């Protein structure tokens, strides 16, 4: 489904984005119900999200930056998971259009409307290299 990603390892929870209020929402698949709304995560719309493991969420969007978040348990009476910003990755000069991540290779791949595609180290959260430019914008 477009603008939705399942959260590992059981893939029974989801994150959804691209709402008019610029929020990202989390919920359970059975029953399909949103239980958390995250607001103010990016300047502008979130275009893509990837969850490489149960505690990591990576977002990219109109702001041209990648944000790496840690899912942490809510404190006190709060039972819903909260997002804590781990790192902001800069490099793109146009909106980010797609993301992929691999825990096996410790890689994040991000692509943007400016025809750029970057590789990032998933564990160190650092830039690795830029792939040769594509002919046109990169979209998933």
Backbone as JSON, one array per atom type, in Angstrom:
{
  "sequence": "XXXXXXXXXXXXXXXXXXXXXXXXXXXXXXXXXXXXXXXXXXXXXXXXXXXXXXXXXXXXXXXXXXXXXXXXXXXXXXXXXXXXXXXXXXXXXXXXXXXXXXXXXXXXXXXXXXXXXXXXXXXXXXXXXXXXXXXXXXXX",
  "N": [[0.84, -1.18, 0.0], [0.51, 2.25, -0.75], [2.4, 4.86, 0.78], [2.73, 3.69, 3.28], [4.33, 1.64, 5.66], [5.37, -1.48, 6.97], [6.27, -2.47, 10.26], [9.08, -4.23, 11.37], [9.72, -6.88, 13.84], [7.55, -8.55, 13.51], [5.78, -7.49, 11.75], [3.23, -6.55, 12.24], [2.5, -4.06, 12.91], [2.15, -0.68, 11.74], [3.45, 2.19, 9.95], [2.29, 5.22, 8.7], [2.12, 7.85, 6.27], [2.09, 11.1, 4.63], [-0.12, 12.77, 4.98], [-2.54, 15.46, 4.97], [-2.08, 17.13, 7.19], [0.62, 16.91, 7.6], [1.54, 14.93, 9.28], [2.8, 11.82, 10.71], [1.62, 8.57, 11.21], [1.08, 5.91, 13.51], [0.17, 2.5, 14.03], [-1.77, -0.5, 14.71], [-2.2, -3.5, 12.8], [-4.22, -5.41, 13.11], [-6.85, -5.04, 15.16], [-7.18, -2.78, 12.4], [-5.99, 0.15, 13.32], [-5.19, 3.42, 14.17], [-2.94, 4.45, 16.63], [-1.11, 6.29, 17.47], [-0.04, 9.57, 16.75], [2.36, 11.36, 15.09], [3.69, 14.53, 14.99], [5.17, 17.38, 13.35], [7.64, 16.36, 12.47], [9.17, 16.82, 10.18], [10.15, 19.62, 8.13], [7.76, 20.43, 6.06], [6.28, 18.0, 3.78], [6.49, 14.48, 4.48], [7.97, 12.19, 2.38], [8.87, 9.57, 2.12], [9.47, 6.55, 3.97], [11.33, 4.23, 5.89], [11.8, 1.22, 7.71], [14.3, -0.32, 9.0], [14.79, -2.01, 11.15], [13.24, -3.13, 14.25], [13.44, -0.91, 15.97], [14.27, 1.33, 14.63], [13.57, 4.1, 12.58], [13.53, 5.66, 9.49], [13.21, 8.69, 7.84], [12.37, 10.67, 4.97], [11.99, 13.59, 2.94], [10.29, 16.53, 1.69], [11.93, 18.4, 2.84], [14.55, 17.87, 2.18], [16.34, 16.47, 3.77], [17.49, 13.52, 5.53], [16.07, 11.93, 8.26], [16.93, 10.13, 11.07], [15.41, 8.1, 13.3], [14.78, 6.88, 16.62], [12.74, 4.42, 17.89], [11.18, 4.52, 20.92], [10.04, 3.28, 24.06], [7.12, 4.63, 25.54], [7.03, 6.74, 28.44], [5.89, 6.47, 31.88], [2.4, 6.77, 32.16], [2.08, 6.72, 29.49], [1.68, 4.6, 26.87], [2.25, 4.32, 24.24], [4.7, 4.17, 21.64], [7.39, 6.44, 21.36], [9.11, 8.78, 19.2], [12.51, 9.38, 18.98], [14.89, 11.62, 17.92], [17.78, 10.59, 16.33], [19.76, 11.25, 14.44], [20.43, 13.66, 11.87], [20.75, 13.58, 8.45], [22.5, 15.18, 5.99], [22.72, 16.24, 2.56], [21.34, 15.91, 0.13], [19.9, 18.09, -2.33], [17.42, 18.5, -3.21], [13.94, 17.49, -2.89], [13.61, 14.39, -1.17], [12.87, 11.3, -2.58], [12.78, 8.51, -2.42], [13.63, 5.72, -0.3], [15.75, 3.12, 0.94], [16.86, 0.42, 2.98], [19.33, -1.68, 4.48], [20.0, -3.94, 6.92], [21.74, -6.08, 6.94], [23.86, -5.3, 5.28], [24.45, -2.91, 6.4], [23.53, -0.46, 5.3], [22.02, 2.53, 4.05], [20.06, 3.72, 1.45], [19.39, 6.57, -0.33], [17.39, 8.58, -2.48], [16.72, 11.3, -4.76], [14.76, 14.05, -6.18], [16.6, 15.57, -7.57], [18.1, 13.91, -9.1], [20.06, 12.54, -7.71], [21.67, 9.93, -5.84], [22.4, 8.58, -2.81], [24.6, 6.75, -0.66], [24.58, 5.65, 2.66], [26.04, 4.9, 5.84], [24.43, 2.69, 7.89], [24.82, 2.05, 10.62], [26.85, 3.79, 11.61], [25.77, 6.14, 10.78], [26.65, 7.9, 8.74], [27.81, 9.57, 5.74], [28.56, 7.65, 2.86], [29.01, 7.36, 0.01], [28.32, 8.91, -3.19], [26.27, 7.82, -5.78], [26.62, 7.49, -9.39], [25.02, 10.13, -11.22], [21.58, 9.94, -12.18], [19.63, 9.89, -15.21], [17.23, 11.24, -14.97], [14.88, 12.43, -12.44], [14.85, 10.41, -9.46], [12.61, 7.99, -8.6], [10.52, 5.89, -6.6]],
  "CA": [[0.0, 0.0, 0.0], [1.28, 3.47, -0.88], [2.55, 5.7, 1.97], [2.61, 2.88, 4.49], [5.38, 0.64, 5.81], [5.17, -2.37, 8.12], [7.39, -2.44, 11.2], [9.54, -5.57, 11.74], [9.94, -8.15, 13.17], [6.3, -9.29, 13.29], [5.06, -6.8, 10.67], [1.83, -6.4, 12.62], [2.32, -2.63, 13.16], [2.45, 0.09, 10.54], [3.63, 3.64, 9.95], [1.68, 5.79, 7.51], [2.47, 9.26, 6.14], [1.54, 11.85, 3.48], [-1.41, 13.32, 5.37], [-2.59, 16.91, 4.79], [-1.54, 17.83, 8.36], [2.06, 16.62, 7.6], [1.85, 13.99, 10.35], [3.03, 10.39, 10.46], [0.77, 7.87, 12.16], [1.44, 4.52, 13.81], [-0.96, 1.72, 14.5], [-1.76, -1.95, 14.61], [-2.93, -3.99, 11.63], [-5.42, -6.17, 13.54], [-7.67, -4.37, 14.16], [-6.48, -1.64, 11.81], [-6.34, 1.3, 14.15], [-4.1, 4.35, 14.49], [-2.89, 4.7, 18.06], [-0.17, 7.37, 17.74], [0.15, 10.55, 15.68], [3.6, 12.12, 15.25], [3.6, 15.79, 14.27], [6.36, 18.23, 13.36], [8.86, 15.59, 12.26], [9.92, 17.42, 9.08], [9.64, 20.86, 7.55], [7.14, 19.97, 4.82], [5.72, 16.65, 3.71], [7.32, 13.28, 4.46], [7.74, 11.48, 1.12], [9.22, 8.15, 2.2], [9.84, 6.03, 5.29], [11.79, 2.85, 5.92], [12.07, 0.69, 9.06], [15.21, -1.45, 8.82], [14.71, -2.91, 12.3], [12.09, -2.76, 15.08], [13.62, 0.3, 16.75], [14.8, 2.41, 13.79], [12.71, 4.64, 11.53], [14.23, 6.67, 8.7], [12.25, 9.45, 7.06], [12.9, 11.64, 4.03], [10.87, 14.32, 2.35], [10.44, 17.81, 1.01], [12.98, 19.19, 3.51], [15.82, 17.42, 1.57], [17.2, 15.78, 4.74], [17.06, 12.24, 6.09], [16.05, 11.92, 9.73], [16.99, 8.78, 11.63], [14.69, 8.13, 14.57], [14.77, 5.69, 17.47], [11.45, 4.16, 18.53], [11.41, 4.23, 22.33], [8.81, 3.07, 24.82], [6.63, 5.81, 26.25], [7.23, 6.67, 29.88], [4.73, 6.68, 32.76], [1.13, 6.24, 31.67], [2.16, 6.68, 28.04], [1.97, 3.24, 26.41], [2.63, 4.36, 22.84], [6.1, 4.43, 21.38], [7.75, 7.79, 20.95], [10.24, 8.87, 18.29], [13.61, 10.23, 19.45], [15.78, 11.89, 16.8], [19.17, 10.15, 16.51], [20.68, 11.96, 13.55], [19.93, 14.26, 10.64], [21.76, 13.38, 7.41], [22.41, 16.22, 4.97], [23.44, 15.98, 1.32], [20.46, 16.15, -1.01], [19.52, 19.49, -2.55], [16.04, 18.46, -3.69], [13.16, 16.56, -2.08], [13.95, 12.96, -1.2], [11.73, 10.6, -3.16], [12.72, 7.1, -2.02], [14.6, 5.21, 0.67], [15.86, 1.67, 1.16], [17.86, 0.16, 4.01], [19.71, -3.07, 4.68], [20.77, -4.18, 8.15], [22.79, -7.04, 6.61], [24.99, -4.57, 4.7], [24.57, -1.66, 7.14], [23.41, 0.61, 4.31], [20.81, 3.27, 3.71], [20.14, 4.32, 0.12], [18.39, 7.63, -0.5], [17.38, 9.17, -3.82], [15.97, 12.55, -4.75], [14.32, 14.64, -7.44], [17.74, 16.17, -8.26], [18.78, 12.79, -9.78], [21.15, 12.01, -6.91], [21.44, 8.72, -5.05], [23.47, 8.52, -1.82], [24.73, 5.61, 0.25], [24.9, 6.06, 4.03], [26.28, 3.79, 6.76], [23.28, 2.58, 8.79], [25.21, 2.02, 12.03], [27.61, 5.0, 11.94], [24.96, 7.27, 10.32], [27.55, 8.79, 8.02], [27.82, 9.5, 4.29], [29.53, 6.7, 2.3], [29.35, 7.82, -1.33], [27.25, 9.26, -4.11], [26.26, 7.02, -7.01], [26.55, 8.36, -10.57], [23.71, 10.76, -11.41], [20.63, 9.34, -13.11], [19.2, 10.77, -16.3], [16.12, 12.05, -14.48], [14.59, 12.25, -11.01], [14.74, 9.03, -9.0], [11.34, 7.75, -7.89], [10.27, 4.47, -6.34]],
  "C": [[0.89, 1.25, 0.0], [1.25, 4.27, 0.43], [2.31, 4.95, 3.27], [3.75, 1.85, 4.49], [5.06, -0.19, 7.05], [6.45, -2.39, 8.95], [7.78, -3.87, 11.57], [9.6, -5.69, 13.26], [8.65, -8.91, 12.85], [5.46, -8.71, 12.15], [3.56, -6.71, 10.96], [1.51, -4.95, 13.04], [2.69, -1.88, 11.89], [2.76, 1.54, 10.89], [3.05, 4.14, 8.65], [1.98, 7.29, 7.48], [1.8, 9.84, 4.9], [0.11, 12.32, 3.75], [-1.39, 14.84, 5.19], [-2.01, 17.7, 5.98], [-0.04, 17.58, 8.57], [2.48, 15.64, 8.7], [2.26, 12.62, 9.81], [2.26, 9.67, 11.55], [1.21, 6.42, 12.3], [0.22, 3.78, 14.32], [-0.74, 0.24, 14.35], [-2.58, -2.37, 13.4], [-4.23, -4.68, 12.02], [-5.8, -5.76, 14.94], [-6.92, -3.16, 13.63], [-6.93, -0.37, 12.51], [-5.09, 2.13, 14.41], [-4.12, 4.6, 15.99], [-1.91, 5.82, 18.44], [-0.07, 8.27, 16.52], [1.41, 11.34, 16.01], [3.5, 13.38, 14.39], [4.92, 16.54, 14.35], [7.67, 17.5, 13.15], [9.76, 16.2, 11.2], [9.34, 18.79, 8.78], [9.06, 20.44, 6.2], [6.73, 18.52, 4.91], [6.8, 15.57, 3.8], [6.96, 12.53, 3.19], [7.99, 9.99, 1.22], [9.71, 7.8, 3.6], [10.32, 4.6, 5.12], [12.1, 2.48, 7.37], [13.0, -0.51, 8.9], [15.21, -2.45, 9.96], [13.6, -2.39, 13.22], [12.22, -1.42, 15.83], [14.13, 1.49, 15.94], [13.8, 2.78, 12.72], [13.52, 5.71, 10.82], [13.21, 7.35, 7.81], [12.98, 10.41, 6.12], [11.74, 12.36, 3.38], [11.25, 15.61, 1.68], [11.57, 18.65, 1.61], [14.38, 18.87, 3.01], [16.77, 16.72, 2.55], [16.61, 14.43, 5.12], [17.1, 12.4, 7.6], [16.02, 10.47, 10.17], [16.45, 8.87, 13.05], [14.85, 6.81, 15.3], [13.37, 5.57, 18.06], [11.72, 3.75, 19.98], [10.06, 4.09, 23.03], [8.43, 4.36, 25.52], [6.8, 5.64, 27.74], [5.94, 6.89, 30.65], [3.49, 6.01, 32.23], [1.12, 6.09, 30.15], [2.58, 5.29, 27.57], [2.46, 3.22, 24.97], [4.11, 4.68, 22.69], [6.3, 5.86, 20.9], [8.93, 7.73, 19.99], [11.27, 9.84, 18.88], [14.57, 10.39, 18.28], [17.2, 11.48, 17.14], [20.13, 10.99, 15.7], [19.93, 12.55, 12.38], [21.05, 14.14, 9.62], [21.5, 14.36, 6.27], [23.18, 15.82, 3.72], [22.6, 16.28, 0.09], [20.11, 17.63, -1.1], [18.11, 19.61, -3.11], [15.28, 17.45, -2.83], [13.56, 15.1, -2.27], [12.7, 12.19, -1.61], [11.66, 9.13, -2.79], [13.88, 6.73, -1.12], [14.59, 3.69, 0.64], [16.94, 1.5, 2.23], [18.1, -1.33, 4.14], [20.52, -3.18, 5.97], [21.92, -5.14, 7.87], [24.04, -6.35, 6.07], [25.24, -3.23, 5.38], [24.51, -0.45, 6.2], [22.03, 1.24, 4.3], [21.05, 3.81, 2.31], [19.02, 5.35, 0.04], [18.52, 8.21, -1.89], [16.45, 10.37, -3.82], [15.61, 13.02, -6.15], [15.47, 15.26, -8.22], [18.62, 15.12, -8.95], [19.96, 12.23, -9.0], [20.71, 10.79, -6.12], [22.65, 8.57, -4.12], [23.42, 7.21, -1.05], [25.2, 6.15, 1.6], [25.16, 4.81, 4.86], [25.16, 3.79, 7.81], [23.68, 2.62, 10.27], [25.96, 3.28, 12.47], [26.83, 6.27, 11.62], [25.82, 8.36, 9.69], [27.43, 8.55, 6.52], [28.9, 8.51, 3.84], [29.97, 7.18, 0.93], [28.09, 8.2, -2.11], [27.38, 8.39, -5.35], [26.22, 7.97, -8.2], [25.13, 8.87, -10.76], [22.88, 10.0, -12.43], [20.25, 10.36, -14.17], [18.1, 11.73, -15.83], [15.93, 11.84, -13.0], [14.41, 10.77, -10.66], [13.46, 8.91, -8.19], [11.14, 6.26, -7.71], [8.89, 4.09, -6.79]]
}
